[in-house]
Amino acid sequence: MTKGLLLGTICAAMFLAGCGGDDGDSPSAMTTAAKTTDTIAISNFLYDPDAAVVKAGEKISVPNADGAPHTLTDKASPRAFDSGTIKGRQSGSVTFDKPGTYTLFCEFHPTMAGKVTVTR
């Protein structure tokens, strides 16, 4: 095989390998809607999940597995939501009324942070 023919064959193979790319219809290319949750747990001074998706108007359970008290509070002012104090090893709740994306934190432990997206 000559160098020219070999080079042409390699270039053609590389070109064809790049063809047939993802057209957006394959399962791997499809994005799935974020799964909503009915619980945002607190454990080891972290929210779980730390990026939650909830439905507007639904009451969300907030179990606190830590010994310390915590809150699940909107960081914005005025506050769109606040769980109030959830004592250690107790459970609280919060209702997210208005759709949007919010940053949340614990009033006792401001380094605790998370995000919640409220859908319709």
C-alpha positions in Angstrom: 0.0 0.0 0.0 1.4 3.4 -0.9 1.7 6.2 1.6 -0.9 8.2 -0.2 -3.4 5.4 -0.2 -2.7 4.6 3.5 -3.1 8.2 4.5 -6.3 8.5 2.5 -7.7 5.4 4.1 -6.9 6.7 7.6 -8.5 10.1 6.9 -11.6 8.4 5.5 -11.9 6.2 8.6 -11.4 9.2 10.9 -14.1 11.1 9.0 -16.6 8.2 9.2 -15.9 7.7 12.9 -17.1 11.2 13.5 -20.3 10.7 11.4 -23.6 9.5 12.9 -23.2 11.7 15.9 -25.9 12.2 18.4 -28.9 13.8 16.8 -30.6 14.4 20.2 -33.1 11.6 19.8 -31.1 8.8 21.4 -31.9 7.9 25.1 -28.4 9.1 26.1 -29.1 12.5 24.7 -32.6 13.0 26.2 -32.7 14.8 29.5 -35.1 13.6 32.1 -37.2 15.9 34.2 -35.8 16.3 37.6 -37.4 14.0 40.1 -39.4 15.8 42.8 -38.9 14.9 46.5 -41.2 15.0 49.5 -38.3 15.0 52.0 -35.3 17.1 52.5 -33.3 15.4 55.3 -30.7 16.9 57.5 -27.7 14.7 58.6 -24.1 15.5 59.4 -24.8 19.2 59.0 -25.9 18.8 55.4 -29.1 18.9 53.5 -30.0 15.7 51.5 -30.6 16.3 48.7 -28.6 19.6 48.6 -30.4 20.5 45.3 -34.0 19.5 45.7 -37.0 19.8 43.4 -40.4 20.1 45.0 -43.9 20.9 43.9 -45.5 24.2 44.9 -48.0 23.9 47.7 -46.8 20.5 48.9 -45.7 20.0 52.5 -42.1 18.7 52.6 -40.9 16.6 55.6 -37.6 17.7 57.1 -36.2 15.0 59.4 -33.1 16.1 61.4 -30.8 13.2 62.2 -28.3 15.4 64.0 -28.2 16.1 67.7 -28.1 19.9 67.0 -31.1 22.1 66.1 -31.4 23.2 62.4 -33.6 25.2 60.2 -34.4 25.1 56.5 -34.7 28.8 55.7 -34.8 30.9 52.5 -31.7 33.0 52.2 -33.5 35.9 50.4 -35.3 38.7 52.2 -38.2 38.7 52.6 -38.1 34.9 53.3 -40.4 32.8 51.1 -40.2 29.9 53.6 -38.8 28.9 56.9 -39.2 25.6 58.7 -38.6 27.2 62.1 -36.3 25.4 64.6 -36.2 21.6 64.1 -34.7 20.2 67.3 -32.1 17.4 67.1 -33.5 14.0 66.3 -36.9 15.6 65.5 -38.7 16.2 62.3 -40.2 19.4 60.9 -41.8 20.4 57.7 -42.0 23.3 55.3 -44.3 24.3 52.5 -43.0 25.9 49.4 -45.8 28.0 48.0 -44.3 30.0 45.0 -42.5 28.4 42.0 -38.9 29.5 41.6 -35.4 28.6 42.6 -34.3 29.4 46.1 -31.1 29.2 48.1 -31.6 27.7 51.5 -29.5 27.7 54.7 -29.6 26.9 58.4 -30.0 29.9 60.7 -27.9 28.2 63.3 -25.2 27.0 60.9 -25.0 29.4 58.0 -22.4 27.2 56.2 -25.1 24.7 55.7 -26.5 25.5 52.2 -28.6 24.1 49.5 -30.9 24.9 46.7 -34.6 24.1 46.1 -36.4 24.5 42.8 -40.2 24.8 43.3 -42.3 23.7 40.3 -46.0 24.1 39.5 
